[in-house]
Each structure stands twice: as C-alpha cells, then as structure tokens.
C-alpha cells in the first residue's frame, strides 16, 4: 500500500480541511476527543494516524462519513494495490463449510 507516512499526512489534510469548514479550533476538537490540543495537532500534522474510534467520533461531530471521504480520496495507485491484496487474501482462504 502507499507509504505509511503519506497516509498520515493524507488523514491530517482531511481532518484540517473539515475542521476549518466547521469553524472549529484544534482545542474545540481536542476537547470533544478528550485529548490535549497538542495530541490533536499531531493528527493534523501527520505525526500520528487517527484510530478508527477517533474517525468515528469525528464523523459524528461533523455529521459526515469520514471513512468514505478517506477511501474516496485515496490515490488511485493505493486503491489498486489494496484491491490486489484483497484478491490475494480471498484466494488464500480455505473454502467454508456452510
């Protein structure tokens, strides 16, 4: 998949843009997440990747599906590579006894 560092920066850009769109400060969002402003800043700066729980909480806060925004914003190469891995994994699974 795409370089891990690029994914962090990518999530940071999404989080920053949506926060600006809603007119919130980093401290406002950090308070909702029960973290320090610096901890939230690390997400936007790409120093940390948001957890699925954090993405879910922010999706509720912004009343939007950040998971879909994230997937739809991935570079084409990353999506193609992810799909190749899915096919490999599906082929390697033993048949199920239903």
Secondary structure, DSSP 8 states (H G I E B T S, - for coil): ---HHHHHHHHHHHHHHHHHHTT--HHHHHHHHTS-HHHHHHHHHTSS---HHHHHHHHHHHTS-HHHHHHHHS-HHHHHHHHHHHHHHHHHS-----
